[in-house]
Amino acid sequence: MNELITVKEILEYATEFELCRLAHQVFWAVSTQQINLADDSNKLLEVAYDELAVYEMTESNVLGIGLIKLFVVESFAQYAFYFASNSLEVSIMHRETFGERTGAITEAHRLLTKVMYFADLDIHIPLIDHRKTIVQFPAYLGHAAAGQYILHRLDQHKGVRGIVYART
């Protein structure tokens, strides 16, 4: 059984998993009508790519891939997880939410595929999938102990376990 994988599916996969060069390469091929989204993905191997054009698209990030990143901050002897576009957003949100200054803010892209347990929501979900459900950034995800994949939301300004209520 040989199932057809379309160009559209390759583009969606490359975008979802932030394979920036591949996504822009496929996008260039489609946008210059070298190939159609409904075509078999094997046709991508036959396209004569304009490497300079693909490079320029990738460098300027035409598709906006990777604009929201995962950051981790040491906080209350644990680690706070955030989705944001840069570390300054994380620092401001953390200070406003918890009243503590941030130390080192680490970009944790490698953890995006990890399945985390969101204790307050009682769900197991990879962070890359959870990011799709969030409508406003920056976003606080929760706190976890070192080496643990269980996120708990902490009360504002207290550092104790509980739900962080939205500001009105």
N, C-alpha and C positions, 0 to 999 in steps of 0.2 A: 504494500500500500504506500503510494507516494503522494503525499498531500502537498498542494501548491502553497508556497509561502509567497505572498505578494510583496511588491515594492513598498506599498503602504505599511504593511506589517513590519518590515525592516526599518522604515523611517520612524514608526511609533516606538519600536524597541530601542533604537539608537537614541531617540530623544528621551525616553523614560529613564534609561540607564546612563544618560549623560555621556554617550559616546560621541563627543562633539564633532570630531573630524568625519566620522562615518555619516552622521546625521546631515552635516552640511554637504557632503559629497552626494548623497542621495537626493537631497533637496535641490542641489545644482542640476543634477541630471533630469529631475522632473521639471524644474522651472525653465530649463532650456529646451524642453520637449524632446530630450534624448530618449526618454522612457516615460511610461504612464504608471500611475499609482496601482492600477489593477494588473500590471504585468507580473509575470513570474520573476521572483527576485534573482534568479540565475542570469537574467538579462543584464543585471548590474555589472557583471563580469565582462560584458561585451562593449560597454560604453567607453568612448575615448574622452576621458575627463580633461578639462582645462585646469591643470593643477594650480596655476596662479590664481584663477578665479575662485577655486575651492579654498585655497589658502587664505585669500582676502576675506571671504565669507566667514571662515572659521575664526580668523583673528578678530573680526568685528562682531562676531557672535550674532549673526543675523537672526538666528532662531531663539536667541535668549536662553540658551541652555546653561544651567548651573547658577542662575541668579540668586536662588535661595539655597543657602548652605546650612549644614548642621554644625553648631558650635557647642562646646562643653566648657563650663566654668566651675572651678572648685568653689564649693559653697556649703556651709554648715557641715563640714567634715564629710561631704558627699560631693556629687557632681550634678550641676544643673544643666539641662539640655534645652537648647533653643534652636528654632529655625529663624534665620535672618539673612539679610543680604551682606552684612559686614559686621565686624566686631564692635564697632561703635554703637550700632543699634542694640547689640547684646548688652553692652556695658550700661547704657541708659536704661533699658528695660529692667535689668537685674537690680540696679540701684533703686529705681522707682518701685519695683515689686517687693523687694526684700530689705531695702534700706541698708544694704552692705555694699562696699566697694568691691569691684571685681579684681581678682588677681589675674593670672594668665588666662587668656581666652584662647582655646584651641579649636581650630577647624577640624572636625571629625568626620570627614567625607567617608572614610573607610567603614564607619558604623552604619551608613545608610541602609545597607542590606540586612543588617541584624534584625532579628525578630525580637521585639520588646514586648513586655507585658505591662500594659497600662492599668495599674491596680484600681484606680478610681473609675475607670470605664469597663473593667473586667474584660479586656480584649488582648489578644496576642496579634501583633501586626508588625511587618517590617517598617522601619522608619520611612523608607522611600515611598511606601504606599500611604502611610499616615500623612505625609506631607501633602498629598493630593486632597485630603479632606479639610485642610486648614484654609480658611478664606481670608485671613488677615495676618500680615507679617509685620514686625517680628512676632514670634509666638513662643511662649514658655511651654515646654512639654512636661517637665517634671524633674525630680531628683532621683538619682540612683547611687547606690554604694559602689565603690571601686570594683570592677570586674563583674558586676551584677547587671542583669537585663530586665530589672523590675523598676518601673518608674512610678514614683509617688509624687503627687502635687503637694506642696507645702503651703501652709497659711502665710499670708503676707506678713512681713516684718517679724515673724516669730520663729521660723525654722522648725515647726512641728508639722507632723503629717496631718493633712486635711485638704479640702478643696479650696483653691484660690478663686474667690468670687470676682467676677468682672467688675471693673470700675465703671461707675455711672457718671 
